[in-house]
Amino acid sequence: MTGITAASLELGQIVAEAEFALSRDSLVRYAGASGDFNAIHYRHDVARSVGLPGVLAHGMLTMGLAVQPVIDWIGDPGRVLDYQVRFTRPVPVDAADGALVTVIAKVGTLDGDVARIDLTVTFDGSTVLGKAQLRVSVA
């Protein structure tokens, strides 16, 4: 967190940006790490049979990717005081093309030594996490 203080931040300031390329391999690896082996995350036929457009990224994988640029910026995951999102749209992961998730993190509010960081998380031009916000210590 070198050099980051409340005084060094401004409302609306972009503090982090990132893109994450997901593949079906990414989903299999995440399933192994998380223990979430729901077939909608790796089998197209199962996903379609329950009305989905195809294989979907795990919601918690998307949520985890979204917070990572802020962790990298702040330098210490222990400075994250709170993190919440609403899942608004799924992220379909094409077998050939995968999926590209984009994250932009901006300062939403400043309250003493706590900053609220607002995340814009998109796939294919659409927001996939709504009201994605973190409160971080900048003391």
MODELLER restraints for C-alpha pairs under 7 A, 6 or more apart:
rsr = mdl.restraints
at = mdl.atoms
rsr.add(forms.Gaussian(group=physical.xy_distance, feature=features.Distance(at['CA:1:A'], at['CA:74:A']), mean=4.82, stdev=0.5))
rsr.add(forms.Gaussian(group=physical.xy_distance, feature=features.Distance(at['CA:1:A'], at['CA:75:A']), mean=4.60, stdev=0.5))
rsr.add(forms.Gaussian(group=physical.xy_distance, feature=features.Distance(at['CA:1:A'], at['CA:76:A']), mean=6.73, stdev=0.5))
rsr.add(forms.Gaussian(group=physical.xy_distance, feature=features.Distance(at['CA:4:A'], at['CA:138:A']), mean=6.38, stdev=0.5))
rsr.add(forms.Gaussian(group=physical.xy_distance, feature=features.Distance(at['CA:5:A'], at['CA:138:A']), mean=5.14, stdev=0.5))
rsr.add(forms.Gaussian(group=physical.xy_distance, feature=features.Distance(at['CA:5:A'], at['CA:139:A']), mean=6.17, stdev=0.5))
rsr.add(forms.Gaussian(group=physical.xy_distance, feature=features.Distance(at['CA:6:A'], at['CA:113:A']), mean=5.72, stdev=0.5))
rsr.add(forms.Gaussian(group=physical.xy_distance, feature=features.Distance(at['CA:6:A'], at['CA:138:A']), mean=5.82, stdev=0.5))
rsr.add(forms.Gaussian(group=physical.xy_distance, feature=features.Distance(at['CA:10:A'], at['CA:107:A']), mean=6.75, stdev=0.5))
rsr.add(forms.Gaussian(group=physical.xy_distance, feature=features.Distance(at['CA:11:A'], at['CA:107:A']), mean=5.16, stdev=0.5))
rsr.add(forms.Gaussian(group=physical.xy_distance, feature=features.Distance(at['CA:11:A'], at['CA:108:A']), mean=5.79, stdev=0.5))
rsr.add(forms.Gaussian(group=physical.xy_distance, feature=features.Distance(at['CA:11:A'], at['CA:109:A']), mean=6.16, stdev=0.5))
rsr.add(forms.Gaussian(group=physical.xy_distance, feature=features.Distance(at['CA:12:A'], at['CA:106:A']), mean=5.49, stdev=0.5))
rsr.add(forms.Gaussian(group=physical.xy_distance, feature=features.Distance(at['CA:12:A'], at['CA:107:A']), mean=5.06, stdev=0.5))
rsr.add(forms.Gaussian(group=physical.xy_distance, feature=features.Distance(at['CA:12:A'], at['CA:108:A']), mean=6.07, stdev=0.5))
rsr.add(forms.Gaussian(group=physical.xy_distance, feature=features.Distance(at['CA:13:A'], at['CA:106:A']), mean=5.26, stdev=0.5))
rsr.add(forms.Gaussian(group=physical.xy_distance, feature=features.Distance(at['CA:13:A'], at['CA:107:A']), mean=5.36, stdev=0.5))
rsr.add(forms.Gaussian(group=physical.xy_distance, feature=features.Distance(at['CA:14:A'], at['CA:105:A']), mean=5.67, stdev=0.5))
rsr.add(forms.Gaussian(group=physical.xy_distance, feature=features.Distance(at['CA:14:A'], at['CA:106:A']), mean=4.27, stdev=0.5))
rsr.add(forms.Gaussian(group=physical.xy_distance, feature=features.Distance(at['CA:14:A'], at['CA:107:A']), mean=6.59, stdev=0.5))
rsr.add(forms.Gaussian(group=physical.xy_distance, feature=features.Distance(at['CA:15:A'], at['CA:105:A']), mean=5.72, stdev=0.5))
rsr.add(forms.Gaussian(group=physical.xy_distance, feature=features.Distance(at['CA:15:A'], at['CA:106:A']), mean=5.66, stdev=0.5))
rsr.add(forms.Gaussian(group=physical.xy_distance, feature=features.Distance(at['CA:16:A'], at['CA:69:A']), mean=5.64, stdev=0.5))
rsr.add(forms.Gaussian(group=physical.xy_distance, feature=features.Distance(at['CA:16:A'], at['CA:70:A']), mean=6.10, stdev=0.5))
rsr.add(forms.Gaussian(group=physical.xy_distance, feature=features.Distance(at['CA:16:A'], at['CA:73:A']), mean=6.44, stdev=0.5))
rsr.add(forms.Gaussian(group=physical.xy_distance, feature=features.Distance(at['CA:16:A'], at['CA:104:A']), mean=6.06, stdev=0.5))
rsr.add(forms.Gaussian(group=physical.xy_distance, feature=features.Distance(at['CA:16:A'], at['CA:105:A']), mean=5.10, stdev=0.5))
rsr.add(forms.Gaussian(group=physical.xy_distance, feature=features.Distance(at['CA:17:A'], at['CA:69:A']), mean=6.38, stdev=0.5))
rsr.add(forms.Gaussian(group=physical.xy_distance, feature=features.Distance(at['CA:17:A'], at['CA:103:A']), mean=5.49, stdev=0.5))
rsr.add(forms.Gaussian(group=physical.xy_distance, feature=features.Distance(at['CA:17:A'], at['CA:104:A']), mean=4.53, stdev=0.5))
rsr.add(forms.Gaussian(group=physical.xy_distance, feature=features.Distance(at['CA:17:A'], at['CA:105:A']), mean=6.18, stdev=0.5))
rsr.add(forms.Gaussian(group=physical.xy_distance, feature=features.Distance(at['CA:18:A'], at['CA:69:A']), mean=6.35, stdev=0.5))
rsr.add(forms.Gaussian(group=physical.xy_distance, feature=features.Distance(at['CA:18:A'], at['CA:102:A']), mean=5.92, stdev=0.5))
rsr.add(forms.Gaussian(group=physical.xy_distance, feature=features.Distance(at['CA:18:A'], at['CA:103:A']), mean=5.24, stdev=0.5))
rsr.add(forms.Gaussian(group=physical.xy_distance, feature=features.Distance(at['CA:18:A'], at['CA:104:A']), mean=6.76, stdev=0.5))
rsr.add(forms.Gaussian(group=physical.xy_distance, feature=features.Distance(at['CA:19:A'], at['CA:100:A']), mean=6.57, stdev=0.5))
rsr.add(forms.Gaussian(group=physical.xy_distance, feature=features.Distance(at['CA:19:A'], at['CA:101:A']), mean=5.61, stdev=0.5))
rsr.add(forms.Gaussian(group=physical.xy_distance, feature=features.Distance(at['CA:19:A'], at['CA:102:A']), mean=4.44, stdev=0.5))
rsr.add(forms.Gaussian(group=physical.xy_distance, feature=features.Distance(at['CA:19:A'], at['CA:103:A']), mean=6.24, stdev=0.5))
rsr.add(forms.Gaussian(group=physical.xy_distance, feature=features.Distance(at['CA:20:A'], at['CA:100:A']), mean=5.57, stdev=0.5))
rsr.add(forms.Gaussian(group=physical.xy_distance, feature=features.Distance(at['CA:20:A'], at['CA:101:A']), mean=5.10, stdev=0.5))
rsr.add(forms.Gaussian(group=physical.xy_distance, feature=features.Distance(at['CA:20:A'], at['CA:102:A']), mean=6.42, stdev=0.5))
rsr.add(forms.Gaussian(group=physical.xy_distance, feature=features.Distance(at['CA:21:A'], at['CA:99:A']), mean=5.79, stdev=0.5))
rsr.add(forms.Gaussian(group=physical.xy_distance, feature=features.Distance(at['CA:21:A'], at['CA:100:A']), mean=4.54, stdev=0.5))
rsr.add(forms.Gaussian(group=physical.xy_distance, feature=features.Distance(at['CA:21:A'], at['CA:101:A']), mean=6.47, stdev=0.5))
rsr.add(forms.Gaussian(group=physical.xy_distance, feature=features.Distance(at['CA:22:A'], at['CA:93:A']), mean=6.94, stdev=0.5))
rsr.add(forms.Gaussian(group=physical.xy_distance, feature=features.Distance(at['CA:22:A'], at['CA:98:A']), mean=5.46, stdev=0.5))
rsr.add(forms.Gaussian(group=physical.xy_distance, feature=features.Distance(at['CA:22:A'], at['CA:99:A']), mean=5.08, stdev=0.5))
rsr.add(forms.Gaussian(group=physical.xy_distance, feature=features.Distance(at['CA:22:A'], at['CA:100:A']), mean=6.15, stdev=0.5))
rsr.add(forms.Gaussian(group=physical.xy_distance, feature=features.Distance(at['CA:23:A'], at['CA:93:A']), mean=6.42, stdev=0.5))
rsr.add(forms.Gaussian(group=physical.xy_distance, feature=features.Distance(at['CA:23:A'], at['CA:98:A']), mean=4.44, stdev=0.5))
rsr.add(forms.Gaussian(group=physical.xy_distance, feature=features.Distance(at['CA:23:A'], at['CA:99:A']), mean=6.59, stdev=0.5))
rsr.add(forms.Gaussian(group=physical.xy_distance, feature=features.Distance(at['CA:24:A'], at['CA:42:A']), mean=6.75, stdev=0.5))
rsr.add(forms.Gaussian(group=physical.xy_distance, feature=features.Distance(at['CA:24:A'], at['CA:93:A']), mean=6.58, stdev=0.5))
rsr.add(forms.Gaussian(group=physical.xy_distance, feature=features.Distance(at['CA:24:A'], at['CA:95:A']), mean=6.21, stdev=0.5))
rsr.add(forms.Gaussian(group=physical.xy_distance, feature=features.Distance(at['CA:24:A'], at['CA:98:A']), mean=6.68, stdev=0.5))
rsr.add(forms.Gaussian(group=physical.xy_distance, feature=features.Distance(at['CA:27:A'], at['CA:41:A']), mean=6.51, stdev=0.5))
rsr.add(forms.Gaussian(group=physical.xy_distance, feature=features.Distance(at['CA:27:A'], at['CA:42:A']), mean=6.92, stdev=0.5))
rsr.add(forms.Gaussian(group=physical.xy_distance, feature=features.Distance(at['CA:27:A'], at['CA:57:A']), mean=6.33, stdev=0.5))
rsr.add(forms.Gaussian(group=physical.xy_distance, feature=features.Distance(at['CA:28:A'], at['CA:42:A']), mean=6.87, stdev=0.5))
rsr.add(forms.Gaussian(group=physical.xy_distance, feature=features.Distance(at['CA:31:A'], at['CA:37:A']), mean=5.39, stdev=0.5))
rsr.add(forms.Gaussian(group=physical.xy_distance, feature=features.Distance(at['CA:39:A'], at['CA:46:A']), mean=6.33, stdev=0.5))
rsr.add(forms.Gaussian(group=physical.xy_distance, feature=features.Distance(at['CA:40:A'], at['CA:46:A']), mean=5.81, stdev=0.5))
rsr.add(forms.Gaussian(group=physical.xy_distance, feature=features.Distance(at['CA:40:A'], at['CA:47:A']), mean=4.46, stdev=0.5))
rsr.add(forms.Gaussian(group=physical.xy_distance, feature=features.Distance(at['CA:40:A'], at['CA:55:A']), mean=5.41, stdev=0.5))
rsr.add(forms.Gaussian(group=physical.xy_distance, feature=features.Distance(at['CA:40:A'], at['CA:56:A']), mean=6.29, stdev=0.5))
rsr.add(forms.Gaussian(group=physical.xy_distance, feature=features.Distance(at['CA:41:A'], at['CA:55:A']), mean=5.14, stdev=0.5))
rsr.add(forms.Gaussian(group=physical.xy_distance, feature=features.Distance(at['CA:41:A'], at['CA:56:A']), mean=5.11, stdev=0.5))
rsr.add(forms.Gaussian(group=physical.xy_distance, feature=features.Distance(at['CA:41:A'], at['CA:57:A']), mean=5.95, stdev=0.5))
rsr.add(forms.Gaussian(group=physical.xy_distance, feature=features.Distance(at['CA:41:A'], at['CA:58:A']), mean=6.59, stdev=0.5))
rsr.add(forms.Gaussian(group=physical.xy_distance, feature=features.Distance(at['CA:42:A'], at['CA:55:A']), mean=5.76, stdev=0.5))
rsr.add(forms.Gaussian(group=physical.xy_distance, feature=features.Distance(at['CA:43:A'], at['CA:55:A']), mean=6.13, stdev=0.5))
rsr.add(forms.Gaussian(group=physical.xy_distance, feature=features.Distance(at['CA:44:A'], at['CA:54:A']), mean=5.11, stdev=0.5))
rsr.add(forms.Gaussian(group=physical.xy_distance, feature=features.Distance(at['CA:44:A'], at['CA:55:A']), mean=5.13, stdev=0.5))
rsr.add(forms.Gaussian(group=physical.xy_distance, feature=features.Distance(at['CA:47:A'], at['CA:54:A']), mean=5.21, stdev=0.5))
rsr.add(forms.Gaussian(group=physical.xy_distance, feature=features.Distance(at['CA:47:A'], at['CA:55:A']), mean=5.71, stdev=0.5))
rsr.add(forms.Gaussian(group=physical.xy_distance, feature=features.Distance(at['CA:48:A'], at['CA:54:A']), mean=5.57, stdev=0.5))
rsr.add(forms.Gaussian(group=physical.xy_distance, feature=features.Distance(at['CA:54:A'], at['CA:92:A']), mean=6.14, stdev=0.5))
rsr.add(forms.Gaussian(group=physical.xy_distance, feature=features.Distance(at['CA:55:A'], at['CA:92:A']), mean=5.63, stdev=0.5))
rsr.add(forms.Gaussian(group=physical.xy_distance, feature=features.Distance(at['CA:55:A'], at['CA:93:A']), mean=5.76, stdev=0.5))
rsr.add(forms.Gaussian(group=physical.xy_distance, feature=features.Distance(at['CA:56:A'], at['CA:90:A']), mean=6.39, stdev=0.5))
rsr.add(forms.Gaussian(group=physical.xy_distance, feature=features.Distance(at['CA:56:A'], at['CA:91:A']), mean=5.44, stdev=0.5))
rsr.add(forms.Gaussian(group=physical.xy_distance, feature=features.Distance(at['CA:56:A'], at['CA:92:A']), mean=4.34, stdev=0.5))
rsr.add(forms.Gaussian(group=physical.xy_distance, feature=features.Distance(at['CA:56:A'], at['CA:93:A']), mean=5.62, stdev=0.5))
rsr.add(forms.Gaussian(group=physical.xy_distance, feature=features.Distance(at['CA:57:A'], at['CA:91:A']), mean=5.44, stdev=0.5))
rsr.add(forms.Gaussian(group=physical.xy_distance, feature=features.Distance(at['CA:57:A'], at['CA:92:A']), mean=6.25, stdev=0.5))
rsr.add(forms.Gaussian(group=physical.xy_distance, feature=features.Distance(at['CA:57:A'], at['CA:93:A']), mean=6.33, stdev=0.5))
rsr.add(forms.Gaussian(group=physical.xy_distance, feature=features.Distance(at['CA:66:A'], at['CA:103:A']), mean=5.98, stdev=0.5))
rsr.add(forms.Gaussian(group=physical.xy_distance, feature=features.Distance(at['CA:66:A'], at['CA:121:A']), mean=6.68, stdev=0.5))
rsr.add(forms.Gaussian(group=physical.xy_distance, feature=features.Distance(at['CA:70:A'], at['CA:105:A']), mean=6.97, stdev=0.5))
rsr.add(forms.Gaussian(group=physical.xy_distance, feature=features.Distance(at['CA:71:A'], at['CA:77:A']), mean=5.54, stdev=0.5))
rsr.add(forms.Gaussian(group=physical.xy_distance, feature=features.Distance(at['CA:79:A'], at['CA:136:A']), mean=5.42, stdev=0.5))
rsr.add(forms.Gaussian(group=physical.xy_distance, feature=features.Distance(at['CA:79:A'], at['CA:137:A']), mean=5.07, stdev=0.5))
rsr.add(forms.Gaussian(group=physical.xy_distance, feature=features.Distance(at['CA:80:A'], at['CA:134:A']), mean=6.89, stdev=0.5))
rsr.add(forms.Gaussian(group=physical.xy_distance, feature=features.Distance(at['CA:80:A'], at['CA:135:A']), mean=6.08, stdev=0.5))
rsr.add(forms.Gaussian(group=physical.xy_distance, feature=features.Distance(at['CA:80:A'], at['CA:136:A']), mean=4.51, stdev=0.5))
rsr.add(forms.Gaussian(group=physical.xy_distance, feature=features.Distance(at['CA:80:A'], at['CA:137:A']), mean=6.55, stdev=0.5))
rsr.add(forms.Gaussian(group=physical.xy_distance, feature=features.Distance(at['CA:81:A'], at['CA:135:A']), mean=5.34, stdev=0.5))
rsr.add(forms.Gaussian(group=physical.xy_distance, feature=features.Distance(at['CA:81:A'], at['CA:136:A']), mean=5.38, stdev=0.5))
rsr.add(forms.Gaussian(group=physical.xy_distance, feature=features.Distance(at['CA:81:A'], at['CA:137:A']), mean=6.84, stdev=0.5))
rsr.add(forms.Gaussian(group=physical.xy_distance, feature=features.Distance(at['CA:82:A'], at['CA:134:A']), mean=5.43, stdev=0.5))
rsr.add(forms.Gaussian(group=physical.xy_distance, feature=features.Distance(at['CA:82:A'], at['CA:135:A']), mean=5.12, stdev=0.5))
rsr.add(forms.Gaussian(group=physical.xy_distance, feature=features.Distance(at['CA:83:A'], at['CA:133:A']), mean=5.83, stdev=0.5))
rsr.add(forms.Gaussian(group=physical.xy_distance, feature=features.Distance(at['CA:83:A'], at['CA:134:A']), mean=4.34, stdev=0.5))
rsr.add(forms.Gaussian(group=physical.xy_distance, feature=features.Distance(at['CA:83:A'], at['CA:135:A']), mean=6.58, stdev=0.5))
rsr.add(forms.Gaussian(group=physical.xy_distance, feature=features.Distance(at['CA:84:A'], at['CA:132:A']), mean=5.74, stdev=0.5))
rsr.add(forms.Gaussian(group=physical.xy_distance, feature=features.Distance(at['CA:84:A'], at['CA:133:A']), mean=5.63, stdev=0.5))
rsr.add(forms.Gaussian(group=physical.xy_distance, feature=features.Distance(at['CA:84:A'], at['CA:134:A']), mean=6.56, stdev=0.5))
rsr.add(forms.Gaussian(group=physical.xy_distance, feature=features.Distance(at['CA:85:A'], at['CA:129:A']), mean=6.08, stdev=0.5))
rsr.add(forms.Gaussian(group=physical.xy_distance, feature=features.Distance(at['CA:85:A'], at['CA:130:A']), mean=5.99, stdev=0.5))
rsr.add(forms.Gaussian(group=physical.xy_distance, feature=features.Distance(at['CA:85:A'], at['CA:131:A']), mean=5.49, stdev=0.5))
rsr.add(forms.Gaussian(group=physical.xy_distance, feature=features.Distance(at['CA:85:A'], at['CA:132:A']), mean=4.13, stdev=0.5))
rsr.add(forms.Gaussian(group=physical.xy_distance, feature=features.Distance(at['CA:85:A'], at['CA:133:A']), mean=6.48, stdev=0.5))
rsr.add(forms.Gaussian(group=physical.xy_distance, feature=features.Distance(at['CA:86:A'], at['CA:129:A']), mean=5.50, stdev=0.5))
rsr.add(forms.Gaussian(group=physical.xy_distance, feature=features.Distance(at['CA:86:A'], at['CA:130:A']), mean=4.82, stdev=0.5))
rsr.add(forms.Gaussian(group=physical.xy_distance, feature=features.Distance(at['CA:86:A'], at['CA:131:A']), mean=6.00, stdev=0.5))
rsr.add(forms.Gaussian(group=physical.xy_distance, feature=features.Distance(at['CA:86:A'], at['CA:132:A']), mean=6.62, stdev=0.5))
rsr.add(forms.Gaussian(group=physical.xy_distance, feature=features.Distance(at['CA:87:A'], at['CA:128:A']), mean=6.34, stdev=0.5))
rsr.add(forms.Gaussian(group=physical.xy_distance, feature=features.Distance(at['CA:87:A'], at['CA:129:A']), mean=4.86, stdev=0.5))
rsr.add(forms.Gaussian(group=physical.xy_distance, feature=features.Distance(at['CA:87:A'], at['CA:130:A']), mean=6.20, stdev=0.5))
rsr.add(forms.Gaussian(group=physical.xy_distance, feature=features.Distance(at['CA:88:A'], at['CA:128:A']), mean=5.16, stdev=0.5))
rsr.add(forms.Gaussian(group=physical.xy_distance, feature=features.Distance(at['CA:88:A'], at['CA:129:A']), mean=5.36, stdev=0.5))
rsr.add(forms.Gaussian(group=physical.xy_distance, feature=features.Distance(at['CA:88:A'], at['CA:130:A']), mean=5.80, stdev=0.5))
rsr.add(forms.Gaussian(group=physical.xy_distance, feature=features.Distance(at['CA:89:A'], at['CA:128:A']), mean=4.53, stdev=0.5))
rsr.add(forms.Gaussian(group=physical.xy_distance, feature=features.Distance(at['CA:89:A'], at['CA:129:A']), mean=6.98, stdev=0.5))
rsr.add(forms.Gaussian(group=physical.xy_distance, feature=features.Distance(at['CA:90:A'], at['CA:128:A']), mean=6.33, stdev=0.5))
rsr.add(forms.Gaussian(group=physical.xy_distance, feature=features.Distance(at['CA:91:A'], at['CA:123:A']), mean=6.67, stdev=0.5))
rsr.add(forms.Gaussian(group=physical.xy_distance, feature=features.Distance(at['CA:92:A'], at['CA:99:A']), mean=6.91, stdev=0.5))
rsr.add(forms.Gaussian(group=physical.xy_distance, feature=features.Distance(at['CA:93:A'], at['CA:99:A']), mean=5.07, stdev=0.5))
rsr.add(forms.Gaussian(group=physical.xy_distance, feature=features.Distance(at['CA:100:A'], at['CA:123:A']), mean=6.13, stdev=0.5))
rsr.add(forms.Gaussian(group=physical.xy_distance, feature=features.Distance(at['CA:101:A'], at['CA:121:A']), mean=6.91, stdev=0.5))
rsr.add(forms.Gaussian(group=physical.xy_distance, feature=features.Distance(at['CA:101:A'], at['CA:122:A']), mean=5.70, stdev=0.5))
rsr.add(forms.Gaussian(group=physical.xy_distance, feature=features.Distance(at['CA:101:A'], at['CA:123:A']), mean=4.89, stdev=0.5))
rsr.add(forms.Gaussian(group=physical.xy_distance, feature=features.Distance(at['CA:102:A'], at['CA:121:A']), mean=5.62, stdev=0.5))
rsr.add(forms.Gaussian(group=physical.xy_distance, feature=features.Distance(at['CA:102:A'], at['CA:122:A']), mean=5.22, stdev=0.5))
rsr.add(forms.Gaussian(group=physical.xy_distance, feature=features.Distance(at['CA:102:A'], at['CA:123:A']), mean=6.44, stdev=0.5))
rsr.add(forms.Gaussian(group=physical.xy_distance, feature=features.Distance(at['CA:103:A'], at['CA:119:A']), mean=6.59, stdev=0.5))
rsr.add(forms.Gaussian(group=physical.xy_distance, feature=features.Distance(at['CA:103:A'], at['CA:120:A']), mean=5.64, stdev=0.5))
rsr.add(forms.Gaussian(group=physical.xy_distance, feature=features.Distance(at['CA:103:A'], at['CA:121:A']), mean=4.62, stdev=0.5))
rsr.add(forms.Gaussian(group=physical.xy_distance, feature=features.Distance(at['CA:103:A'], at['CA:122:A']), mean=6.66, stdev=0.5))
rsr.add(forms.Gaussian(group=physical.xy_distance, feature=features.Distance(at['CA:104:A'], at['CA:119:A']), mean=5.65, stdev=0.5))
rsr.add(forms.Gaussian(group=physical.xy_distance, feature=features.Distance(at['CA:104:A'], at['CA:120:A']), mean=5.15, stdev=0.5))
rsr.add(forms.Gaussian(group=physical.xy_distance, feature=features.Distance(at['CA:104:A'], at['CA:121:A']), mean=6.66, stdev=0.5))
rsr.add(forms.Gaussian(group=physical.xy_distance, feature=features.Distance(at['CA:105:A'], at['CA:117:A']), mean=6.21, stdev=0.5))
rsr.add(forms.Gaussian(group=physical.xy_distance, feature=features.Distance(at['CA:105:A'], at['CA:118:A']), mean=5.64, stdev=0.5))
rsr.add(forms.Gaussian(group=physical.xy_distance, feature=features.Distance(at['CA:105:A'], at['CA:119:A']), mean=4.56, stdev=0.5))
rsr.add(forms.Gaussian(group=physical.xy_distance, feature=features.Distance(at['CA:105:A'], at['CA:120:A']), mean=6.50, stdev=0.5))
rsr.add(forms.Gaussian(group=physical.xy_distance, feature=features.Distance(at['CA:106:A'], at['CA:117:A']), mean=5.46, stdev=0.5))
rsr.add(forms.Gaussian(group=physical.xy_distance, feature=features.Distance(at['CA:106:A'], at['CA:118:A']), mean=5.28, stdev=0.5))
rsr.add(forms.Gaussian(group=physical.xy_distance, feature=features.Distance(at['CA:106:A'], at['CA:119:A']), mean=6.52, stdev=0.5))
rsr.add(forms.Gaussian(group=physical.xy_distance, feature=features.Distance(at['CA:107:A'], at['CA:115:A']), mean=6.74, stdev=0.5))
rsr.add(forms.Gaussian(group=physical.xy_distance, feature=features.Distance(at['CA:107:A'], at['CA:116:A']), mean=6.07, stdev=0.5))
rsr.add(forms.Gaussian(group=physical.xy_distance, feature=features.Distance(at['CA:107:A'], at['CA:117:A']), mean=4.67, stdev=0.5))
rsr.add(forms.Gaussian(group=physical.xy_distance, feature=features.Distance(at['CA:107:A'], at['CA:118:A']), mean=6.21, stdev=0.5))
rsr.add(forms.Gaussian(group=physical.xy_distance, feature=features.Distance(at['CA:108:A'], at['CA:116:A']), mean=5.24, stdev=0.5))
rsr.add(forms.Gaussian(group=physical.xy_distance, feature=features.Distance(at['CA:108:A'], at['CA:117:A']), mean=5.32, stdev=0.5))
rsr.add(forms.Gaussian(group=physical.xy_distance, feature=features.Distance(at['CA:108:A'], at['CA:118:A']), mean=5.53, stdev=0.5))
rsr.add(forms.Gaussian(group=physical.xy_distance, feature=features.Distance(at['CA:109:A'], at['CA:115:A']), mean=5.72, stdev=0.5))
rsr.add(forms.Gaussian(group=physical.xy_distance, feature=features.Distance(at['CA:109:A'], at['CA:116:A']), mean=5.06, stdev=0.5))
rsr.add(forms.Gaussian(group=physical.xy_distance, feature=features.Distance(at['CA:110:A'], at['CA:116:A']), mean=6.43, stdev=0.5))
rsr.add(forms.Gaussian(group=physical.xy_distance, feature=features.Distance(at['CA:113:A'], at['CA:137:A']), mean=5.83, stdev=0.5))
rsr.add(forms.Gaussian(group=physical.xy_distance, feature=features.Distance(at['CA:113:A'], at['CA:138:A']), mean=5.11, stdev=0.5))
rsr.add(forms.Gaussian(group=physical.xy_distance, feature=features.Distance(at['CA:113:A'], at['CA:139:A']), mean=4.99, stdev=0.5))
rsr.add(forms.Gaussian(group=physical.xy_distance, feature=features.Distance(at['CA:114:A'], at['CA:135:A']), mean=6.45, stdev=0.5))
rsr.add(forms.Gaussian(group=physical.xy_distance, feature=features.Distance(at['CA:114:A'], at['CA:136:A']), mean=5.55, stdev=0.5))
rsr.add(forms.Gaussian(group=physical.xy_distance, feature=features.Distance(at['CA:114:A'], at['CA:137:A']), mean=4.68, stdev=0.5))
rsr.add(forms.Gaussian(group=physical.xy_distance, feature=features.Distance(at['CA:114:A'], at['CA:138:A']), mean=5.74, stdev=0.5))
rsr.add(forms.Gaussian(group=physical.xy_distance, feature=features.Distance(at['CA:115:A'], at['CA:135:A']), mean=5.64, stdev=0.5))
rsr.add(forms.Gaussian(group=physical.xy_distance, feature=features.Distance(at['CA:115:A'], at['CA:136:A']), mean=5.39, stdev=0.5))
rsr.add(forms.Gaussian(group=physical.xy_distance, feature=features.Distance(at['CA:115:A'], at['CA:137:A']), mean=6.52, stdev=0.5))
rsr.add(forms.Gaussian(group=physical.xy_distance, feature=features.Distance(at['CA:115:A'], at['CA:138:A']), mean=6.76, stdev=0.5))
rsr.add(forms.Gaussian(group=physical.xy_distance, feature=features.Distance(at['CA:116:A'], at['CA:133:A']), mean=6.63, stdev=0.5))
rsr.add(forms.Gaussian(group=physical.xy_distance, feature=features.Distance(at['CA:116:A'], at['CA:134:A']), mean=5.55, stdev=0.5))
rsr.add(forms.Gaussian(group=physical.xy_distance, feature=features.Distance(at['CA:116:A'], at['CA:135:A']), mean=4.44, stdev=0.5))
rsr.add(forms.Gaussian(group=physical.xy_distance, feature=features.Distance(at['CA:116:A'], at['CA:136:A']), mean=6.42, stdev=0.5))
rsr.add(forms.Gaussian(group=physical.xy_distance, feature=features.Distance(at['CA:117:A'], at['CA:133:A']), mean=5.59, stdev=0.5))
rsr.add(forms.Gaussian(group=physical.xy_distance, feature=features.Distance(at['CA:117:A'], at['CA:134:A']), mean=5.14, stdev=0.5))
rsr.add(forms.Gaussian(group=physical.xy_distance, feature=features.Distance(at['CA:117:A'], at['CA:135:A']), mean=6.23, stdev=0.5))
rsr.add(forms.Gaussian(group=physical.xy_distance, feature=features.Distance(at['CA:118:A'], at['CA:132:A']), mean=6.04, stdev=0.5))
rsr.add(forms.Gaussian(group=physical.xy_distance, feature=features.Distance(at['CA:118:A'], at['CA:133:A']), mean=4.62, stdev=0.5))
rsr.add(forms.Gaussian(group=physical.xy_distance, feature=features.Distance(at['CA:118:A'], at['CA:134:A']), mean=6.65, stdev=0.5))
rsr.add(forms.Gaussian(group=physical.xy_distance, feature=features.Distance(at['CA:119:A'], at['CA:132:A']), mean=5.22, stdev=0.5))
rsr.add(forms.Gaussian(group=physical.xy_distance, feature=features.Distance(at['CA:119:A'], at['CA:133:A']), mean=5.92, stdev=0.5))
rsr.add(forms.Gaussian(group=physical.xy_distance, feature=features.Distance(at['CA:120:A'], at['CA:127:A']), mean=6.97, stdev=0.5))
rsr.add(forms.Gaussian(group=physical.xy_distance, feature=features.Distance(at['CA:121:A'], at['CA:127:A']), mean=5.63, stdev=0.5))
rsr.add(forms.Gaussian(group=physical.xy_distance, feature=features.Distance(at['CA:121:A'], at['CA:128:A']), mean=5.90, stdev=0.5))
rsr.add(forms.Gaussian(group=physical.xy_distance, feature=features.Distance(at['CA:121:A'], at['CA:129:A']), mean=5.72, stdev=0.5))
rsr.add(forms.Gaussian(group=physical.xy_distance, feature=features.Distance(at['CA:122:A'], at['CA:128:A']), mean=5.37, stdev=0.5))
